[in-house]
């Protein structure tokens, strides 16, 4: 198996470049992967940065998974989200000889050398939330497809405005690749399944709170018959909700999109927003940990068609390019928003 044959050479190479400022501890005394028995993997989890409630939640999910399969999770990471700051933690995990590494990448390319050195040292790498180049990891746990993200937002606004009327989109930057892909798919979904809903405008808040707030005000002034706004960006939807909550449009103009519970809780509770979507980061971390354990134990190799069991979430299959899809986006509303803290 590739992992076993390259392990010693890889570890030696990493030892030359790893940061001496980080403490090496833990790992397996005998240098062999602890996941070989299918239930005792030691896994390092590296989010984009520490102190981020979103990643605190995903780590909690990973820890719950590890408790289920009898392994352990150690969360490490920088205070600020930068690829350079992640590299020493990757190197240290490789030195420690952990059984698997889970990473949310701050850059798709910049941490690839470090990740591949870890893989050469027999450490499978699972990315989640934010992927790298597929050549730098074994699996990517994808929170949702672009099609699913677009459809859930259209379905939510359609339900909230009764299936007809004018809507607008408050996006992030005009050149944001993911935003533009979602908008194009939303337009297709509207044309195919919601012919009585008219998209009258798309504006850009550049993921700036004040600009998004001002663009919301401008939309309402420019389109007095507007019935709903979709904002597929966490900054935009929170700013739009803040504007609507104190305006005459509260309760008259629906708002949905992609947001976080902590940003949106007060607007759900005061009736400004009925429901919005994102994915469940706790489930994302839970699935990432099970996938890492499956790789570490040799249950799967990361090839398309591999299947593994992920505890309470059920069974999953590895797709093309090593992707494992968590599922459909999660909808937050008054009934569940207090269950989350991120």
JOURTA-V827315 format. One record per pair of residues at least 6 apart in sequence whose ideal C-beta (glycine too) atoms are under 6 Angstrom apart, sorted by the first residue. I is the first residue (numbers start at 1). J is the second residue. If there is no record, write none. Layout:
BEGIN
I,J ; I,J
END
This chain:
BEGIN
3,122 ; 6,120 ; 7,121 ; 7,122 ; 10,120 ; 10,121 ; 11,121 ; 14,91 ; 14,94 ; 14,95 ; 14,117 ; 14,121 ; 18,91 ; 18,92 ; 18,95 ; 19,88 ; 19,91 ; 22,88 ; 22,92 ; 24,92 ; 24,95 ; 24,96 ; 26,96 ; 27,96 ; 27,97 ; 27,98 ; 28,34 ; 28,97 ; 31,97 ; 33,99 ; 33,296 ; 34,40 ; 34,41 ; 34,42 ; 34,99 ; 35,41 ; 35,99 ; 35,293 ; 35,296 ; 35,297 ; 38,297 ; 39,69 ; 39,70 ; 40,70 ; 40,71 ; 41,71 ; 41,99 ; 41,100 ; 41,293 ; 41,296 ; 42,72 ; 42,98 ; 42,99 ; 43,73 ; 43,100 ; 43,292 ; 44,74 ; 44,93 ; 44,98 ; 44,101 ; 45,59 ; 45,62 ; 45,73 ; 45,75 ; 45,102 ; 46,76 ; 46,77 ; 46,89 ; 46,103 ; 47,55 ; 47,77 ; 47,104 ; 48,81 ; 48,104 ; 48,106 ; 49,77 ; 49,78 ; 49,80 ; 49,81 ; 50,77 ; 53,342 ; 54,281 ; 54,342 ; 57,281 ; 57,282 ; 57,342 ; 58,281 ; 58,284 ; 58,285 ; 59,75 ; 59,285 ; 60,282 ; 61,282 ; 61,285 ; 61,286 ; 62,73 ; 62,285 ; 62,289 ; 63,73 ; 64,286 ; 65,286 ; 65,289 ; 65,290 ; 65,311 ; 66,72 ; 66,73 ; 66,289 ; 68,311 ; 69,293 ; 71,293 ; 76,89 ; 78,85 ; 81,106 ; 82,106 ; 83,106 ; 83,107 ; 83,110 ; 83,111 ; 86,106 ; 86,111 ; 87,111 ; 87,114 ; 90,114 ; 90,118 ; 91,114 ; 93,101 ; 94,118 ; 94,121 ; 94,123 ; 99,296 ; 100,124 ; 100,292 ; 100,295 ; 100,296 ; 101,118 ; 101,123 ; 101,125 ; 102,126 ; 102,288 ; 102,292 ; 103,127 ; 104,128 ; 104,129 ; 104,130 ; 105,111 ; 105,127 ; 105,130 ; 105,132 ; 108,132 ; 108,133 ; 109,133 ; 112,132 ; 112,133 ; 112,136 ; 115,125 ; 115,136 ; 116,136 ; 119,125 ; 124,138 ; 124,295 ; 124,296 ; 125,137 ; 125,138 ; 126,139 ; 126,288 ; 126,291 ; 126,292 ; 127,137 ; 127,140 ; 128,141 ; 128,284 ; 128,288 ; 131,140 ; 134,321 ; 134,322 ; 138,295 ; 138,302 ; 139,291 ; 139,302 ; 139,322 ; 139,324 ; 140,322 ; 140,323 ; 141,287 ; 141,288 ; 141,324 ; 142,323 ; 142,325 ; 143,279 ; 143,284 ; 143,326 ; 144,279 ; 144,329 ; 146,181 ; 147,185 ; 148,328 ; 148,329 ; 149,182 ; 149,329 ; 150,182 ; 150,185 ; 150,186 ; 150,189 ; 151,189 ; 152,277 ; 152,329 ; 153,230 ; 153,257 ; 154,186 ; 154,189 ; 156,256 ; 156,275 ; 157,167 ; 157,228 ; 157,230 ; 157,256 ; 158,194 ; 160,254 ; 160,274 ; 161,227 ; 161,228 ; 161,254 ; 163,196 ; 164,196 ; 165,227 ; 166,198 ; 166,200 ; 166,223 ; 166,225 ; 166,226 ; 166,227 ; 167,197 ; 167,199 ; 167,228 ; 168,200 ; 168,201 ; 168,219 ; 168,226 ; 168,229 ; 169,183 ; 169,202 ; 169,230 ; 170,203 ; 170,205 ; 170,215 ; 170,229 ; 170,231 ; 170,236 ; 170,240 ; 171,179 ; 171,204 ; 172,179 ; 172,207 ; 172,233 ; 173,206 ; 174,204 ; 179,232 ; 182,232 ; 190,197 ; 200,223 ; 203,215 ; 205,211 ; 205,212 ; 205,215 ; 205,236 ; 207,233 ; 207,235 ; 209,239 ; 212,235 ; 212,236 ; 212,239 ; 213,239 ; 213,243 ; 216,240 ; 216,243 ; 217,243 ; 220,249 ; 226,253 ; 228,254 ; 229,240 ; 229,255 ; 230,256 ; 230,257 ; 231,237 ; 231,240 ; 231,257 ; 232,257 ; 232,258 ; 234,258 ; 234,259 ; 234,260 ; 237,257 ; 237,259 ; 238,263 ; 240,255 ; 241,255 ; 241,267 ; 241,272 ; 241,273 ; 244,250 ; 244,255 ; 244,272 ; 245,267 ; 245,272 ; 250,272 ; 255,273 ; 256,276 ; 257,276 ; 258,277 ; 258,278 ; 259,276 ; 260,342 ; 261,332 ; 261,337 ; 261,340 ; 264,276 ; 265,337 ; 267,273 ; 268,334 ; 268,337 ; 275,331 ; 275,333 ; 276,332 ; 277,329 ; 277,331 ; 279,329 ; 279,330 ; 280,330 ; 284,326 ; 287,310 ; 287,313 ; 287,326 ; 290,310 ; 290,311 ; 291,324 ; 294,300 ; 294,308 ; 299,308 ; 300,306 ; 300,308 ; 302,322 ; 304,318 ; 304,320 ; 306,318 ; 307,317 ; 309,315 ; 310,316 ; 316,324 ; 318,324
END
